Every structure is written in structure tokens, then in C-alpha cells.
Amino acid sequence: MAWSQIEVEATVADYIHMLLQQLAGQSYNKTEHRKALLKKLNNRSEGAIERKHQNISAILIQLGCPYITGYKPLGNYQALLKEVVESRISTDALFDKAALTASVLPAIAPLKGDFSGLIVDAPKLAIQAKEASRKEYFQKVPQRKDYLEREARNASLGLAGEEFILQYEHFRLHSLGQPSLADKVEHVAKTKGDGLGFDILSFETNGRERFIEVKTTSFGKETPFFISRGEVKFSKSHEQDYRLYRLFEFRKSPKMFELTGPVEKHCSLSPVTYICEFS
């Protein structure tokens, strides 16, 4: 049975409330929220609520918004759900302020001596997700503000992520018995400029170069990232030595997955900017 307008609005309101707490750094209990929400719905199960919350995560990502980390995005959602989410975020001043603040807040690289638990598996790219990203990302939404794009331009966050990976690469090479190579790791985005197509020069244990591009977000694992044409081209021309390190949940508890070789092997690339010339 399709969810009613009242049910959808109650579910979206509950999700946004939790998301605002997450963005503000406040704790909340998902189970308590779910049980309270059940009383407002028409004989729905907790599993059904969970899936609806995952649907909301998928919609928010497509609208350029942060989402609740614990609700993995799930597509194939009700049209009414998207309408209600769009309406809510286009008129909610508190959401706008919280999401914008989370996107532009300065960041500092945490100091870590132990990197165990840092590396996780990369997200799987489903065929339907590949098609959806081309059709739905950057759709017109009233008063839309792309918070993910704003965060991608957060220079402080980007630099903090690169400095964190410098620590990790030193740790990785030292732990592999290569202290001399660890000493040669270079933050080339800082020493040679930001147009090389990668951020950090590191090494394999045999001395072969490893070209690392770092993309950092304080949001969840499935958050899209932005990449330049030059970076995409470099990943193709240096596919044997190229690594993209995606840091996520950076402010809370940094985790990372690694993409090797051409970026387009792992992600659906959607063109979002164009250059307009007159000659």
C-alpha cells in the first residue's frame, strides 16, 4: 500500500530532525525515533521505515545535500517522497543554515599514530545508480543550494585531508619497512602547485611512484565528490600508479576507501560545468 501524504510528511520531518542533530554534532537515538514514528504511521514495520529513510538519503544526495550517515542511500522511491523532501529543504531556514555551516566549517587534520580501521571497501556502483546520476543529479529545485559542491570548495577541509594522508603514507611505508621511502613522500599540491592532477607523491615498496589524489568529506561514504577534467585525464594516463583516496566522516572518525586506476572505472562521471567561449 502506498504511503499517504501524512505518513510521508511525518517520516521526512523525523529524518530531517535527526539530520539536523547530526549536522550540529548532537547525539540522537535512531531506535527511539523509529518507535515514536511508528505511532504516526498506518501499520508500517520498522523495516519499512528504515527503507524510507534510506530513500530520503538517496534523494538528498541527488539534491546536493548531506544525509544521515547511517542510512545508506536506496533508490526506486515514491514520487511523493521526493516532492515532500524538495519542499522541506527549499523552505527550511534551519536546515539551510546547518547544512551550509557544516559545508564551510574549517577543519584540522587529526593526529593519529594508529591507522587501524581506517581502510574500508569502496561503494559498489550499480547500473541503475549510474543511469540515475546522469538524469537526476543537479535537477532544478526551487531555491536549491548545492551543499556538497560548497564543501568540495572548502579549502581548509581539503588541506586537512591531504595532511592526514601525508601522515598515513608515512605510517604505511614505515610499517612496510621502508623508512627511506617514507621520508621522500611529498605534498606536491603544496610544493609544486595544484594543477598536476594529483596531491601527494608517495611510493610502492619497490620504489615505484604512487600518485595520490585526495578527496575529503565530513559527510557519509556514498557522498559524491567533484573531480576536474585534468584529474580525470591524469588518472587515465597514469592508471598503473594512480590512487584516489576518498576520506569520509572526516570530522568525526576518518575512514577511507581507495580507487585505483582511471576514476571512470569506479564512478559514474556527470559533467556539471562548462566553459563558454566567444572566439
C-alpha angles and dihedrals in degrees: 000000000000118000114254126234090255092050093047094048091049092049094048091048090051092049094048090049091056092044091053089053090050092050090049092051093246125140124241138173116240093195092055091048091049094050092048091049092051089067090060096050135078105256094306122162126235087246091056090052090049091054091047090053089050089051089054090052090055092049093049092052090052088052092052095253135129117254138202106283095219095055107076111213114262123188133205094072135166114275090227090057092058091048092053094046092049092049092048098050094043092058104030107101093185092054090049092051095045095046093045092049091049090050099051102032113125117249137207126206110249117233111239131178095178119051097180110135093024098107120071134167117278118249116267117246109226120203092237090051090053091055094041094053091058094048103037111029112098094013116162112272125172111263090353119181118187103222093177091058090047091052090049087059092050099118093190092055092045093051092046090053092050092049090050091053090050087060091047094050091051089050093046095051094042091051089051091054097256107118093152091057090045089058090056096055107122134198093220095175085066102035100038106021138266101277103077096096094248138054108216133036112212136153147239117236090262091057097258113144121256116203110207127195113192123209116182133192133169088210131078134308096260094051109129117241132211123238131181126237089246092054092049090049092049091051088056097045093047099035095143093055104028124108129177112202112201111199116194138175082027100163096046107035116338117231129173144199126193130225117196128204125354111011092222089066089069106027141044106244115214118186108231104165134046136189116233114208132184101200 
